[in-house]
């Protein structure tokens, strides 16, 4: 008779007790400080400074950094934080995403001198960071950026224009991808650097409170040691690594959007009556709710797996993060579409959150690698069976 191998303690795709307690704290914070005001911030196209100060005070800015005042937050707990904040407001989630992307890039690739200069301020959230990557003619094809970094005796001079820079209106520090000596290079540029100009972008469809900006560099001078990594490593190493974190955050944020849609629909269909019964008593409504429940749970499990592998420093973590981001972002759009449909005409108004959630969900399929780029990339990985 064949002897079966002994069962080993594999990954548990659910939070630990400590992580559950942290999730409860995050949820209470969001319910008190974010959810009641998300619609107002969306209409004003601005996350208020008071909320940013509160995020900083609670240690939510720069949370994954080893030098964070409270110590580095593990990947799963960070994912739970991202999900809960996204349930309340995706624009606030985007603040954490871009700040932590640049912060982690600085921690991994910057020189000792740069870390000494900016490390504490960035890890504590005292300085806000933003990623200046996309340009008017360069989005998914990041290698085609035209912003130029020209070497001088004293450092580098940057010239060019960036677009879609999240929180670019108020960021204190930018990570900039530029072309230097016919190769790609990453530079750290303080917002106060001479020659840096920013232009607010208004009328954005989704995550419209995330203070997007165009960033222009007019002979903008930076010291030589503000080069992050080596020339030629700008995209392949520096930007690619920060985008990996961004995809992880966006994946969890997509789960948050879907959960918010589900919660809104469960509440609405219980109270709204049509044809003499509550909406949720109708079979086609139950079908949509069931799809929303199942897809949200499936996406969350993919995020748990990605987080577990990241905590284990598993080399397959990046690939699993791609899968989680791909599925969760597509699922969020579907959930938000169904949520608006279940709300009917009410779903197209500011009176209910689902219209905003639909607009925000579509952003998830575009940022940190579009759905189509994910499809091309994922197919090239040799995934093992689970």
Secondary structure as the mmCIF struct_conf table of DSSP 4:
data_model
#
loop_
_struct_conf.conf_type_id
_struct_conf.id
_struct_conf.beg_label_comp_id
_struct_conf.beg_label_asym_id
_struct_conf.beg_label_seq_id
_struct_conf.end_label_comp_id
_struct_conf.end_label_asym_id
_struct_conf.end_label_seq_id
HELX_LH_PP_P HELX_LH_PP_P1 UNK A 2 UNK A 7
BEND BEND1 UNK A 13 UNK A 14
HELX_RH_AL_P HELX_RH_AL_P1 UNK A 17 UNK A 33
TURN_TY1_P TURN_TY1_P1 UNK A 34 UNK A 34
HELX_RH_3T_P HELX_RH_3T_P1 UNK A 35 UNK A 37
HELX_RH_AL_P HELX_RH_AL_P2 UNK A 38 UNK A 44
TURN_TY1_P TURN_TY1_P2 UNK A 45 UNK A 45
HELX_RH_AL_P HELX_RH_AL_P3 UNK A 49 UNK A 57
TURN_TY1_P TURN_TY1_P3 UNK A 58 UNK A 59
TURN_TY1_P TURN_TY1_P4 UNK A 61 UNK A 64
TURN_TY1_P TURN_TY1_P5 UNK A 66 UNK A 67
BEND BEND2 UNK A 68 UNK A 68
TURN_TY1_P TURN_TY1_P6 UNK A 69 UNK A 70
HELX_LH_PP_P HELX_LH_PP_P2 UNK A 72 UNK A 74
HELX_RH_AL_P HELX_RH_AL_P4 UNK A 75 UNK A 88
HELX_RH_AL_P HELX_RH_AL_P5 UNK A 90 UNK A 109
BEND BEND3 UNK A 110 UNK A 110
HELX_RH_AL_P HELX_RH_AL_P6 UNK A 112 UNK A 123
TURN_TY1_P TURN_TY1_P7 UNK A 124 UNK A 125
BEND BEND4 UNK A 126 UNK A 127
STRN STRN1 UNK A 129 UNK A 132
STRN STRN2 UNK A 135 UNK A 135
TURN_TY1_P TURN_TY1_P8 UNK A 136 UNK A 137
STRN STRN3 UNK A 138 UNK A 138
BEND BEND5 UNK A 139 UNK A 140
HELX_RH_3T_P HELX_RH_3T_P2 UNK A 142 UNK A 144
STRN STRN4 UNK A 148 UNK A 151
BEND BEND6 UNK A 153 UNK A 154
STRN STRN5 UNK A 155 UNK A 165
TURN_TY1_P TURN_TY1_P9 UNK A 166 UNK A 170
BEND BEND7 UNK A 172 UNK A 172
STRN STRN6 UNK A 173 UNK A 180
TURN_TY1_P TURN_TY1_P10 UNK A 181 UNK A 182
STRN STRN7 UNK A 183 UNK A 190
TURN_TY1_P TURN_TY1_P11 UNK A 191 UNK A 192
BEND BEND8 UNK A 193 UNK A 193
TURN_TY1_P TURN_TY1_P12 UNK A 194 UNK A 195
STRN STRN8 UNK A 196 UNK A 200
BEND BEND9 UNK A 205 UNK A 207
TURN_TY1_P TURN_TY1_P13 UNK A 208 UNK A 209
BEND BEND10 UNK A 210 UNK A 210
STRN STRN9 UNK A 213 UNK A 223
HELX_RH_3T_P HELX_RH_3T_P3 UNK A 224 UNK A 226
STRN STRN10 UNK A 227 UNK A 228
BEND BEND11 UNK A 229 UNK A 229
TURN_TY1_P TURN_TY1_P14 UNK A 231 UNK A 232
HELX_RH_PI_P HELX_RH_PI_P1 UNK A 234 UNK A 239
HELX_RH_AL_P HELX_RH_AL_P7 UNK A 240 UNK A 271
STRN STRN11 UNK A 273 UNK A 274
TURN_TY1_P TURN_TY1_P15 UNK A 275 UNK A 276
STRN STRN12 UNK A 277 UNK A 278
HELX_RH_3T_P HELX_RH_3T_P4 UNK A 279 UNK A 281
BEND BEND12 UNK A 282 UNK A 282
HELX_RH_AL_P HELX_RH_AL_P8 UNK A 283 UNK A 311
TURN_TY1_P TURN_TY1_P16 UNK A 312 UNK A 313
TURN_TY1_P TURN_TY1_P17 UNK A 315 UNK A 316
HELX_RH_AL_P HELX_RH_AL_P9 UNK A 317 UNK A 343
HELX_RH_3T_P HELX_RH_3T_P5 UNK A 344 UNK A 348
BEND BEND13 UNK A 349 UNK A 349
TURN_TY1_P TURN_TY1_P18 UNK A 350 UNK A 351
BEND BEND14 UNK A 352 UNK A 352
TURN_TY1_P TURN_TY1_P19 UNK A 353 UNK A 353
HELX_RH_AL_P HELX_RH_AL_P10 UNK A 354 UNK A 364
TURN_TY1_P TURN_TY1_P20 UNK A 365 UNK A 368
BEND BEND15 UNK A 369 UNK A 369
HELX_RH_AL_P HELX_RH_AL_P11 UNK A 371 UNK A 378
TURN_TY1_P TURN_TY1_P21 UNK A 379 UNK A 380
BEND BEND16 UNK A 381 UNK A 381
HELX_LH_PP_P HELX_LH_PP_P3 UNK A 383 UNK A 385
#
